[in-house]
């Protein structure tokens, strides 16, 4: 179980731009409840904050994204303008990898808990759309995944909610960065004459990634 450390509201209508932009919101949350705990775990460390970030990928080439970190360091907001795929153009797959440098006490460990992915799809019968997220914590070999699927005929906004599996916590007693890779793709191999578009470049799109925390026990590695 996780509970929100601080509620953050983001109003898309306030964006001073003529072209709608993809919004990614990265929020630090309170600690997770430990296994067998009856009482809530302590809140996330007060000094936890996002220090910096970099991005790269076919869905976010240099100059196509603008990012900002909130004054308290709890929220990273990224705005993209080149993150959509279509069967009428190449590539049929685009991705964006965001590397995030976190600051937090060494006695804590964290993981990416859950995601909310929104977008728009217009898919002919037999055409598929995939919206996938993976995360890698520096120093760990495992990778957590969440994938949302759509299949045509479909012409509407969509939302995928879910938890990443497996849950990958950072090493205890070491401060580690996290990489989050978001991928969208369309596939018309089952209907080569069918068309499709997956668009995460609209003003109502919100990617929300939630962090959960836990205290490290003495001797836990």
N, C-alpha and C positions, 0 to 999 in steps of 0.2 A: 504494500500500500504506500502511496506517496501523497503528500498534501502540498498544495502550492505554497511556496515560500512567500511570494508576493505576486499579487494579481497585476498584470500589465495589459492595458487596453490599447489597441492600435487601430486608428481610423484611417482607412484607405482613401477616403474622399479628400483628405488634407494634403495629399501628395501634389506638389506644384509641378505637374508635368502633363503634357498633352497625350503622351503615349502611356497606356496602362503598363504597370510593371509588376513583375512577380515579387511577392513578399515572402521572406523567410524570417521566422521569429524563433530565436534560440533562447530558452528560458531556464535559469537555474532554479531547481526545486528544493524542497526540504528533504531531509534524510528519509530513506526507506525504513520500514519496520523490519527489524531483524527476525530471523526465523524463531518462532515460539514466543515472541514478545507479546505482552498483553497491552502495554502502554505504548503510545507513539514514540518513535525514536526522536532524538533531539533534532532541532532544525539544522539546516546546512550551515557550515562554518561561516561566521560573519565576514571573514576576510575573503571568501570565495568570490572570484570575479573573472570576467573575460578580459584578458590583457590585449590580445591582438588576434588577427586572422589573415589568412591568404586564401585565394581561390584560383582554380584552374579547371579547364575542361572545354569540350566542344559546345556545351550549353552556356558557358560563361567565359568566352574568350576575353583577353585583356581589354579593358575599357568598356566592357558591356555590363558591368555591375558597379553598384555604389553601396557601400556599407557604412554602418555607424554602430558604435557601442554606447549604450546608455551611460549616463554620468555615474551611476552606482555600479556599473560593470555587470549587471545582471542580464541584460538583453542585448543580443546582436541582431540587428535588422539588416537584411540584404535585399537590394532591389536589382532585378535583372531585366534585360530587354531582348534576349536572344535565345529563349528556352522553349522551343516548340519543335515538333517533328511531324512530318507528313509523308504519305506514300508518293506524293508527286514531286518530291525533292530528296536530295541526299544531304546528310546521312539519315537513315531511318532510326538511328539511336543517338541521343545526346546525353551528356552527363555533366555534372559539376561537382568537383571535390573541394570541400571547404576544410581547411586545417585551422583548428582553433587552439590557441595557447591560453590555458587556464592557470589561475593563481589560486592556491588553496593550501591549508596546513597539511603537512606530510602525514599526519595521523588519520587522514580521511581517505576514503576510496569512493569512486563514482562510476556510474554507468549511464548509458543512454537508455531511458526507460520506455518511452512511447513516442509515436509520431502521429501527426494529422496531416494528410496530404490532400490538397484540393486542386481541381483543374477543370478543363472543358474538353470533351471528346466528341467527335463526329465520325462514326465508324460505319461503313457499309456492312452488310451481312457477311459473316465469316472473317472480317478483319478484326484483329486483336490489338489492344493497347495495354501497355505495361508501365507501371509507375513503381519504381523500386528504390529503397534506401538501404545502404549498408554503412556500418560504422566500425572503425578500427581505433583501438586505444593503444597509444604508443607503448611498446614493450610487451604487448600481448600477442599471442599467435592466433587466437580465435577472432572471428568477425561476426557481428550481429546483423541480421537481415530482416527486412519487412518488405513484402511485395503486394501491390494491389493490381488486380486484373480486371479488364473490361473486354467485352466481345460484342461486335455489332450484330444486328442493327442497334445503334445507340447514337443519340444526338442530344446531349444535355451536360450540365455540370456534374461533377462527381466528387465524392469525398471518401477517402480511405483512412480508417483509424486502426491502430494496432500497436502491439508491442514487438520489439525486436527480439529475435531468438537466434542463437542463445544470448542470454544476458551476460555481457562481458564487463566485469569490473576492473578498474585500474589497479595496479599493484599497490599494496599498502606501503606506507613509509617512503613513497616516491611520488613526486609530482609529475604527472604525465599529460601530454596533449591528446586531443582527439581529432580524428578525421571523419567527416560525414560526406558520403558520396550519394548524390541523388541522380537517378537515371530515368529517362522516359524513352519509350520506343514503340513503334507500330509495326505490325506484321500482317501482310496480306498474302502470304504464301498459300493459304487455303483458298483464296479467291483472288488470283492475280489481276483481275480486271476491277476489283473493288478498290475503293479509296478510303483513306482515313487520315485524321489529324488528331494529335494529342497536344493540347495547348496549355502550358502553365505560365503563360505570359499575359495574364488578364488581371484586372485590378482587384478581383475578389479572391484571388489565390492566396492561400496562407499555408506555408509549411511550418509546422510547430514541432519542435523537438524538446522533449522534457528530460531533465537530468535528475537522477535519484542518487542519494548519498548514504553512506554508512560509516560509522566509526570503526577503526581497525582495532582489533584486540591485541594485547601485548603478545609479541611472538608471531603474529599472523603475517605471512608474507604475501 
